[in-house]
Amino acid sequence: MPAFRQVGEKQLPNPVLYMAWSPKRDLIALANTAGELLLHRLANFQRVWSLAPNENTGKEITSLAWRPDGKILAFSVGDTKQVVLCDAEKAEILHLFPVDYPVSCMHWMEVQSDSSLSSTFSDSEDESNRFLPRLPALPKSYSSTSKIFSEEKSDEVTSLLGEVRLNILVVGGPSGFVELYAYGLYKIATLKGIAGTCRSLCLASDLKSLSVVTEVKSPEDNAEIHYVQLDTGLLSSCLPELTRMARKFTHISTLIQYLRLSLTCMCEAWEDILMQMDLRLTKFVQEKNTSTQVQDEFLELLLWGHASPELQALLMNQLTVKGLKMLGQSIESSYSSIQKLVISHLQSGSEALLYHLSEVKGMALWKQKFQPLGLDPSAIEDAITAVGSFTLKASELLQVIDKSMKNFKAFFRWLYVAMLRMSEDHVPPELNKMTQKDLAFVADFLSEHFSANEELFDRKGKYFNVERVGQYLKDEDEDLVSPPNMEGNHWVTFVQQSTHLKESPLLFPTYPQKSLHFVKRMMEGTIDICLQKPAEVIGSSVKQAVCLSLYSVCERSEDTPRLFELPSLWNDKNAAMNYVVFCMPEISPFKIYILRTATDPNRSALNNLVSIHLNTPFNTSIDDEVPVAESVDRSYCCLDARLYDDETLTVVLQCQEKDENKFRLLAQLPLSSALRCEEEFTWDPTLRLDQQGEEIPVRELTWGNQSRDLENMKAQFVAVNGIRKVACVLSSNLRHIRVFEMDAEDEEDEERADESQDISSDQDGLEETSTNKGATGADGDAEGEAETCEEMGEGSGDTLEQTSETDTL
């Protein structure tokens, strides 16, 4: 059979906590103790990119998971309690969402479904794209907030959703915390009733069950490892409806975020300089010695062209001609930007939101199909009403902006001419002409906006509210300072006088006293109720089918990441089986145990538990120059084990000999013969498995030449990808890494072995230095060695596009 071929080796400056191979490309993601996320390619273990920790995401990565298509990498952050979705191509943060507990493990799987179902949903997606226009991209200056809407095109959510086929991200943490997210974006289930801390998760591809490995405190205060199988039959039986609902709610979730970011852009466009007029007038009221009202002072200037000394000082010394010009330009620029954002972003986003909510309402009314998933027509109707109110409030803001722009333009034009005359400057002829209509317009503006308000001063510390747009963008619960005047509005009068229309559910409420931010928060809260209801209903339908107590564990070392600890889980899609691989070194250090359960909890599995004895004759490995004529009896213990594919187990073994330099090896164990074991194990549910280990059927395996000595390396952990036929071995100090092609002809192996020995001798010296001289010195040497390796291994080729042509998506 083909040999293992080493293709890369590196000593890293920081200990690696988590590693995960891409399912589609020869790329491996690493997370280290410094909070960095690294992506390396197989060839020479070159680094493609690194993502440094930041305040938005956090600094303590606790788990990794690849989306099944390999385009998105998810990682959880413990200190900020977030799950972050990262673009594997550009190392950009696409999306993040908060969770209630720090996530300790994740699993991202794709549902196996037939082609007819996929084509049905593809048609529905095309239909929505046909009716809805593309959303305009957010301004580039705000793109750093979220990359979902930062590109030229507006269908980024479609790329986030990936293919039509449903994929689900499962996250788990302490206190039995388990949640399921469709497409890694929309929460479809919150599970309850699981005891202990989740250490590993695996959702079956047929959605019939979820396997969970937990660590539970026993009554004796010892940590015990339990295997729990949860019945998720509702997800499986309602897969078409679940897929359609998940895609719709994912669109709705991202549209809410789009509206939120658009409103943030509007708030940024509104500048503090727009408050200058209100503050200057308030100061004028506080300092003037006369009892004349401010609007009378301005009206006197308008009618007679004469200003009091106080008003003249205000205009010429504080406001100034140059300041007035700047203020006018700022108001025009800000109002125009806000107006464009309302028209192009808020209104188009609201229309898309209404469209998707209306479709969800139609789905909810099909009770036979969608009621089991928790869709409530009345709650969705409330959400549609809330979106309608938000749309009306946005339209109201447009009217206020339009009126304010006209008022300010006429007012500033007149005031600018008046101030030029005060300073005896030349007045341009085109500004000197004012009709009687213009004078009446300015007079109405002064009488409406320039009256001092004592109540407003008590609330806001100012007497005037000349600028009427900013109040709509304040994120406050208080009522508007100057709500729109509805007197004389024929439609409002008609509705109030009509007994039938006044309380009609067909008309959206307007909330004239509230700001746009307030109505937006009210809309978000109403939609959140719709989004959360299915997660509660689906979560409550999940029941525990199997709970097996495996073994007790001693106090774990804090230096060992939980991801590297057994048991490991695997889903055999073809046979519809779940595998649990674990060791029980306290009772039998020379055995590996494999527990098999059917993905369908109602179906029992034959020979569900078997142990593999590692104390077997050992044939020559691929590194032996001369085959050994006679087999050598050696004892091995398993340090780590991961399923390579449905019938092969990749293990890191340590020779149990008295020699101080116990060598370690990487081996592939064929499981087909062991899994055909005819002996049945009868489980006593009152006892832990390690208390009845003598009765477990034992199989012996000979791995032949499917092994390789890991010389000059204290190998401890392994990560594999059977699809790409690659493996990554990590040393016990979590810094030394080797990568292998597991199914390749070992050309020039002698040269590679010599080079590896030369490199490894230096790296082994680092490990010995760590032992002899202490951790501080070792870290310094390791960093120096790593920097050298990074400089040699990295260059202009650190982009994903340079991955070999065989690395197809």
N, C-alpha and C positions, 0 to 999 in steps of 0.2 A: 504493500500500500504506500501512497505518497508520504513524504516525511514532513516534519515541522521545519520551517526555515525562518531563522531569525532575521528580521528586516530593520530593526531599530533598537536603540538602547540609549537611555539618558538618565542622568542624575539630576533631580530637580531641587531647587533651593528650598521649597516649602513642602511639608508633608501633604500627601494626597489623601483626601477624605472620601471622595466618591469618584467612580469612573464608570462610564457607560458608552458602549459602542453605538454608532449610528446604525439604524436598521437597513439603510439603503446604500451607504457609502462607506469607504474605508477611512472613517473619521472616528475619533474617540474624544469624548468630553471628560474633563477632569475638574474637580473642585478641590481647592486646597485650604489650609488653615488660615491663610491670609485673606480669605473671602474672594479670591479670584476664580473666575470661570475660564478655563482654557480649552481650546480646540486644537487637536493635533491630528495630522494625517498619518497613515500607516507607514508610508515610505520614509525611512530614516527618522521617523517620529518628529517630523518638522512641525513647528507650531504655526497654525493658520491665523488665529487671532486670540486675544485675551480680553476679558471684560472685567475691569477693576471694580471693586465694591464702591458704592456711592450712597448718599443719604436717602435717595428715593427708593432704592431696592433694599439695601441692608448689607451687612458684612459677614453674616454667619450662614453659609449655604448648608442645608441639611439633607438634601436629596436631589436626584436628577432623574429625568425621564424624557425620552425622545418621542415625538409624534411619529406614528407608524410610517409616514411617508418621508421622514428624515429631514423635513424642511424647517421644523420648529423644535427647539429644545426648551423644556420646562425645568426650572429649578426653584426650590423653595428656600425661603430665608427665615431663619429662626428668630432673629432679634426684632424684626419688623412684622413677623407673622404674615408673610405674603407669599404668593406663588407668582412667578414671573415667566412670561413667554418671550423667548428670544429668537430672533431670526438667525438661523444657522449660517446663512450666506454672508450677512453683513454685521453680525454681532450687535444688532439693534434691539432695543426693548420694544416689543410690539404691544404688549398688554400685561397688566398685572392686576391681581385682585386679592383682597384681604381674606384671612381665615381666622377662625376663633382660637386655634391652638397652633403652636409650632409644628410644622409637618415633619414627620420622621421618615416617611417612605411614600413613594409614588409609583404608579404603573399606568402606562398609556397604551391602550389596545384599540384595535380596529375590529368592528363587527363583521363577521362573515355573513354575507347576504347574497341572494341570487341577483342576476343581472336585470330581471324584469322589475324588481323593486327599485333598483338604482335608476333605471330609465324613467320610471314614473316620477320620481322626485326631481330628476333632471328637467323634465318637462315643466314641473311646477316652478322651479327656479327661473327658467327661461321666461315663463309667463310674467313673473313679478318684475324681471329686468325689462320686459317689453313695456310695462305700464309706468314704471318709475324712472324718472330722469336720474342721471348721475349726480351725486352730491358734489358741490364745489369743494375743492381742497381748502383746508385752513391756511391762513397766511403762514409763510415760511418762518417768521419770527416766533411762532407759537408751536412749531412742529415738534420741538423737544418734549412737549408735554405728553404727546402720544404719537407713535409712528403709524397708527392705524389709518389716519386721514391725512398724512403728510405728503403723499405722492401726488403726481399729476393726475392720475386717475382716481376715481372715488369708490371703486369696488374692492378696496383693501379687505373688507370684511369677508368677501368671497374667497380671497386667497387664505385668509385666516381659517375659514371653515374647511378649506381643502376640498377633497373630493366629496361627492354627494353621500358616499357611504359613511355611516355614523362611526365616529371614534370617540372614546370616552377616557378622560383622565381621572384616575382614582387617587385620592390623597388620604393619608392616614396619619394619626398622631397620638398623643397621650389621652388617657381617659376614654378610650374607645372611639375617638374622633375619626370618622370616615365620611368622606363626601365624594360624590360623582359629578363630573363636569363634562357635558356634551361638547365636543370639539375643543375642550380645554377652556371654554368661555362661559357657558351657561350651566348653573348648578341644577341638576335634575334629581338629586336624591341626597338627603342627609340621614345617615344611618344611626340608630341608637341601640343600646342594649349590649354592646360589645364590651367585654371586660378587659382591662389592662391597656398597655401601650402597644400600638401596631409596629411590628418590625418588618413586615413584608406583606405585599398585596399582589393579587393576580385575579383579574376579572376574566372569566371564560369568554372566548370569542363568540360563543352562541348565546351569551348573556343569561345563561340559566343559573349561574352561581358565581359567587365571589369568594375566593379563598383568602384567608387572613391568618397570618402568624402573629400571635400576641405574646407579650411578656406580662405575666400576672403574678402578683404577690400572694403567696400561699398563707394559710393561717399561721404557719411557723415562721413567717416573714422571710421565706426563701423565694427567689425568683424562679418561676416555672414557665416553660415554653408550651403554649397551647396552639393547636391548629383548629381553626373555626371555618366552617363552610356555611355561607349564607345563601338562602334560596332567593334568587332574583328573577323568579319566573315571570313577574309582571312585565319586566323589561323585554324579555324574550317574546312573550305572547303578543305584546303591543309594539313590536319593533317598527312597523311602517308608521304608525301614529306617533310613536316616540321620536322618530327621525324628523318627521314633518314639524312637530311641535318644537323640537330642539332648534331646528334651523330658524324657525320663525322667531322664537324668543331670543336667539342669539343676535338676529338682526335688530330686534327691539332693544336689547341691551346696548349694542354698539351705537344705535341711533341716539339713545339717551346720553351716552358719553359724547357723541358728536354735538348735541345741543348744549351740553354742559361746557365743552371746550369753546364753542362759538360764543356763548355768553361771556366766558372768560376773556376772549378776544375783544368783545365789546367793552368790557370794563377797562381793559388796558387802553383801548382807544380813547376813552373818556379821561381827560387830563385834569389835574388839580388846578391848572391855570384858569379853568372855566369858573372856578369859585371866586375869582378875584373881584368881580363886580359886586357880589353879595358882601364880601368882607370889607371892601372899600366903603360901601354905603353904610354898613353897620358902624364902622369907625367914624364915619362922618356924622351919624346921628349922635354918637357918644360924645363927640368933641365940639359940636356947634353950640353957639350961645343963644341962638334964636329959637323961638317956639314954632317956627314955620315947618310944615311937613315937607319931607324930601320930595314928594311928587309935586308939591306946589312950587318948590324951587326950580325943578326941571321944567314945569309947565310955563313958569314965568320966563325962563330962558327960551322956550319954544315960541311963545307968543310975542314977546317984546325984544328978544335978543339981548336981554340984560341978565347978568348973573350976580348973585350976592358974593361978597368977598370970600365967605366960607366955601361956597360951591366952586368959585373960581380957583381957590387954593386946592380943592380936591381934584379938580380936573387937570390943572396945569402942573401941580407939584407932585401929586401922588399917582394919578392915573397916567398922565402925560400923553402927548400925541403919539409918540412911538409905542408906548405901552398899549394904547387903545388899538393901534393898528395890529400889533401882535395878538392882542386878545381876539380881535375880529377874525384874523386868519386862523387862530387855534380853534375857535368855535366852528368856523366853516369846515375846517379839515376834520375835526373830531366827529361832528355831526354827519358829515358825508360818509366817513368810514363806518360809523355805527349804522347808518341807514342802509349801506350796501350789505353789511353783515346780516341785518334783519331780513332784508329781501332775499338774498341769495342763500343764506345758511339756515336761519331760524325757520323761515316759512317753508323752504324745501324739505328740511329735516322733519318738521311737524307733519307735513303732508305724507311723507314716507312712513312716519310713525303711525298716523291714522290708517294708512293702507294696511300695514301689517297687523295692527290691532283688530281691524275689521275682519281680516281673514281669520285671525285667531278666534274671534267671536263666532264666526261661521263654523269653525271646527268644534268649538265648545257646544254649539247647539246640536251637533251630531253626537248625542249623548251615548249612543251605543258604542261608538268607537273611542271617544275621547274623555268621557266622564271618569273611567277608571284611572286616568292619569292626573286627575285633579283640576281639570279646566272648569272654571266657574263662570257662566255667562254673565251673571250680574256684576261680578268683580271686573270683568273685562269691559262691560258697558260703562262702569264708573271710570275706568282708565281712559276710554275713548272720550268721555265727557271732560276729563281733566286736560287731555291734550287739546281739545277744542277750546277750552278756556285759555290755555297758554297761547294758542294761535291768535285768539281775540286780543289778548293783552299785548302781543307783539304788533298787531295791527294798530292798536291804540298808541303804542310807542312811536310807530311810524308817523301817525297824525301829529303827535306832539312835536316830533323832530321837524316835520315840515312846517308847522306853524311857528316854531321857535326860530327856525332859520329865516323865515320871512320877517319876523319881528326884529330879530337882531340885525339883520341886514339893513332895514330901514332906519332903526334906531342909531346904529353906529355910523351910518352915512350922515345923518343929521348932526350927531354929536361931533363927528370929525370936522365937519364944516364949521360948527360953532366954536370949537377949540382953535381952529386955524385963524378965525376972526379975532379971538381973544389975544392970540399971539401976534396978530397983525401980519400973518403970513399970506402968501398968495393962494387964493382959492381957485382950483381948476374950474373952468366954465361948466364942464359936464356934471360937476357935483353941486353947482350953485343953484341949479334949478329944482325947486320943490313945488309941487302942485298942492292945491287945497286938499286933495285926496291923501297925499303923502302926509300932510300935517295932521289930518284927522286920524290916520293910522298910527302915527307916533304918539298922539295924545291918548288914544285908547290904550296903547301899550304901557304908557307911563302911569295912567290911572289904575290899570290892572296889576302891574308888577311892582310899583314903587311906593306902595303904602306900607309903613312900618307895622310889623306884627309882633306884639308883646308876647303872645303865647309861643310863637315860633322861636323867639329869643330864649325863652325858658327851656325849650326842647333842644334846640340846635346851637344856641349861642350866637344867633344872627337874626336880624330883623327882617331880612328880605330873602326871597327865593326867586330871583330873576331867572336863574338857570333851572329849567324844569325837566331836563332829560336825566340828569344824574340820579335823581331820586328813584327812577325805575331800575337802576343798576345796583342799588344798595342791597346787600344781603342782610336785611333786617326784617323783624316781625312787625315793626311799627307801620302805621298807615302812611300813605303818601302825604307829604307836606302840602302839596298843591295838587289835589286830584283834578281830573278834567271836568270842566263845567258842562253838564249834560242838559242844562236848561235850553229849551228851544229845539232839542233834537227830536225830530218827528217820530223816528222809529222807537226811541226810548219811551216817549209819551204814549205811543200806540200800544206797546207791549204792556205798560203799567195799567192802562185803562182796560185791557182785554183780560177778562177772567180766565179764559181758556189758555191763552198764550203765557200768562204770567207765571204759571207753575208747570209749563209744558216741559217734559224731558227732552223734547226735540231741540230746544234752544239751549245753547251752552251758557252757563253763568259767566258774568263778566268780571266780578270783583273789582269795581272801580276804585276802591280805596287802597288796594294792595299793589306792591311793586312787581315787576317782572320776575325778579329773583324769588319772591315769595310764591308766586303761582307756579314757577318752575319746580320748587321744592315740594309743593303740594302734588304736582303731577308725578314727580319721581316716587313719592311715597305711595301713591295710588297704584302705579305700575309695579312697584316692588311687591305689593300684595299679590298681584297676578303672577309674578315671576316665582315667588316663594311657595305658593300653594302647591304646585305639582311636586316640588322637592319634598315637602312634608308628606304628601299623600303617598308618593312612590317610596319614600324612606320608611314609612310605617308599614308598607306591604312586605318589606324584606324581613324574612324570619330566619332564625338560626336553625340549620338543618343538622349540622354535625359539630360537636365540640370534643376534641380529643386532647388529653393532657399527655404531652410527649416526654419531657424530662425536666429536671431541675438544673439550674446553672449556678455556678459560683459567682462571686462578685466579679463583674467585668472590669477590665482595665479601661480607664477613661481615655487612654491614648488610641484605643481601637474603635474605629467608626462602626456604627451599627449596620451600615450597609454591607460591610464585609463579613458580618456574622451569619453563620448558618442558623436556621434553615433557609434554603432558597426555593422559590416556587417556579413552576413551569406549566404552561397550558399546551397540551397536545391537541391541536385543532382537528387533525384527521380522525383520531380515535375518540375525541370528545372526553379527554381525561385530564385531570389535574395531578401534578407530581409535586411532592414535597421531599427534598433531599436534605438530610441532616446527619450529624454524628452525635454519639453519646460517649465521649472519651472517658468519662468517669467509670463506666461499666465495661466498655469494650472499645479501646482506642484503635483497634485494627479493623473496624467495620464502618461501612457507609450504609445508611438506611434510606430506603425509598418507599414512601407512602403514596399510594395511588387511589384517587377517588374519581368517580364519574362526575362530569360537569353537571349532569342532571341529578339533583339530590334524590330523585325517586328511583334511580337506577343504581343497583349495587355493582361494585367492581370485584372481579375475581382476583385472586392472589394480590390483595390490596396492600400488603406489606411484605417487603423482602429486604434482607441484609446482604451486603457484598463484603466478603472477607478479603482483606488486602494482604494477608500473610500467605502469599502464593509464590510458586516458582517464578522467577523473573528472567525473561529472555533478554537477549542483547538489545540495547537501545541503539538509536540511530547514530549516536556519537562514538560507539565502539568501532575502532578501526578493524579489529579482527573479531569475527563472531565467536562467542564462547561455545564450546562444544557441549558442555554440560550446564544445565540450569543451576542457578545459584539461589539458595533459599535466603530470603531477606524478609524482614518485618517492616511494615510501613504503617504510618498513621496519616490520616487525611487532614491537611491544613485548610483546604478550601475546595469546594466542588460546585460546579455550575453545569447545567444541562446545555450541551452544544447544539443538539437537535433532539428529535423525539426518541432516538435510540442510542445516543452517545453522551457520555458524561465526561467532562473535562475536570481533572483534579490536579491539585498540587500536593505531592506526597513527600513525607520526610522519612528517611531510613532510620529505623530504631536500632542502631548499633551502638556499641560502647565507644566507638571512635568519636573524638571530640568534634571533628568536622563532619557532622552528619550531613551527607549530601541530600539535596532535594531535587525532585524531578517533576516535570510536567507530563501528564499522560492522558490518553483518551481511552475510556472504558466502554466497550460495546455492551449495551444493556439488553439486547434482544433475547439472549438466552436466559438472563436473570429474570426478566419480566414474564417469561413463559413458565415460571416455577409453578408446579401443580400443588404444592403444599399450601394449605390455608392456615391463616393465623386467626385465632379466636380472641378477640379483644375483650378484656375485662374492664368495663367502664369505671369501676370503682378504684382502679389502680392506674398510676402513671405507667407509660410505656417502659421506662427504664426499670420499673419494678417487676416487669414480666418479660425482660429481654431474652431470657434463655429459650423462650418458646418461639421466637421469631425465626422463620425459615432462612437458612443461610445458603448463599450461592458463592462459588469461587470463580474468579475470572482471571484469564491470562491475557495481558494487553500486548504481548509480542513486541513488535518494533514501533508501536504507537506510543512512544515515550521519548523524552529527551532530558538528559541531565542538565540541571541549572547550575552550572559551575560558577564559583566565585560570586554567588548571590544567595542571600538568605531569603529565598522566595517564601511568600506567605499567602498572597491573595491572587485571584485570577478573574478576569472579565472576558467573556467570549461572545462571538456572534457567528452562529453556524451558517447564516445566509451568506455573509461575506467571507466566511472561513478564516477568521482571524481570532487572535487571543492576545491579551495583555496581562503580564505577570508583574506584580508589585511586591517589593521586599517588605520585611517586617518593620523596617524603620520608615516606611511609607514614602521614600524618596527615590529609590532605585527602580527603574521600569525597563522591561523588555517587551517587545511586541513580536509576534510570530504570525506567519502565514501557515495555517494548519493543514492545507491540502495543496502543497506545491512541491515540485521537484527541487531537491536541495542541491542546486548547482553551485559550484565553487564553495561548498560548505566548509572545506578544510581552511580556506583563506578566511572565511567569515569567523570560524571558530577561533583562529589565531588572533584576529583583530579583536574579537570579543574578549579573549582572555587577557590581552594587553590592556584594554580599556577597563575590564572588570577588576584587574589586579589593583589599579589605582582606586576604583570605587570601593573595593573591599577594604583597602587601607583606610578609606574614610570611615567605614563602619567600625573597624578596629580602633581607630583613633577616638571615635565616639565612646567606645567602651573604656579605653584606657585613660583618656584625658578629660572626659566629662562632656556634657551636652553642649556647652557653650562653644568650645573649640571646634567640635564637629560641625556645628551649624555654620560657623564661619567658613570652614574649608568647603563644606557642601555648597554654600552659596557661590564661592569663587569658582568651583568646578562647574556649577550649573551655568554661571554667566559665560564661561568659556564655551560650553556646549551650545548655549543659545546663540552666541555670536557665529559659531561655525555652522550651525544647522539652519539658521534663519537668514533670509535674504529677500530678494524681490519676489520670490515665488510663494510668499505666504498669503495666497488667496485660494479660495475654493475652486476657482476656475482652472487651476493648474493640477487638480486631482486627475488621476489617470482616466483615460476615456472609458475604461471599464467601470468606473464609478458612476453609473447612470442612476438617475433618480427613479 
